[in-house]
Amino acid sequence: MLSSQLQHSPQDKKHAQLRNNWLEEEITALFGLPFNDLIHQAHTTHRRYFDANEIQLSTLLNIKSGGCPEDCAYCPQSLRYSTDIEESPLMEVEQVINSAKAARQNGATRFCMGAAWRSPKEKDFKKVLEMVEAVKSLGLESCATLGMLTQEQADRLKASGLDYYNHNLDTSPEYYKHIISTREYEDRLNTLSHVRKSGLNVCCGGIIGMGENVADRAKLLQTLANLEKHPESVPINMLVRVEGTPLGQTDAIAPLEVVKTIAVARIMMPSSYLRLSAGRNEMTEELQALCFYAGANSVFFGERLLTTDNPQQEKDLELFGRLGIKLKT
């Protein structure tokens, strides 16, 4: 049944039916396919919706770091853990403008601003709205990740010109309690609902390699794909193990599990951008190439990803050149 659903001609790609009714057993069956069969289905689907040799570059700027009251077990910005991240105040608008200009000069088409908050306070929120307007004036797609939002805040971000709001689910509903206790899974879904209702595009994905099993990855993707509308952008993060956090000593995920997760996500959400996000600095070039083949078509570009290292820009461009991948403009 799964293979027959993928038999569309390239001309039908704009008319193909996107599904929002995935069953857990279907997703588990995809994860259980022989690797070559899974990758073939994913790559075939990818070509139906995208140029397989094009990638979108996004840049993420940490506009306010550290001091977060949440207890996300993976995050070095939590004030509950002893890490080398120091709390910093919200950046000035001019600093953000300069970073956005540099990102545009380096080929990024989307600029994301992230702040370590449970939810934004009004005095800071007004300043973020100024940042959004400034980034938009440069001709960049704008994205923000600021924690939980009210409906009013989502509406104001939309009015300021924001294009995307990022709010990850992190993991499956069942595994979530092992990762975070300071907010409920439903809180995340509520923020996504506010974002969607405001007319903003949704950027939502998760983190793999936190000790979850394949069933948890399947249920994470099921939750994403069965939203009323698929997220336009789906970041797939690989856990960056930071000393001092509860997950700092977690065993590394097997590389092929990353590829399989990308492949299943591509089959389930064929029209969404799939972004290789955190953890890419620890991926070999061969692993990245397999992920691109399986359907990843966006990366965060720049030497820092919030508080952790990201591949050098020159190294990325050299890899894209060897793979014959062009940059989305």
Summary of the structure (lengths in Angstrom):
residues: 329
radius of gyration: 18.8
end to end distance: 36.9
largest distance: 54.3
contacts: 1096
relative contact order: 0.16
helix: 42%
strand: 16%
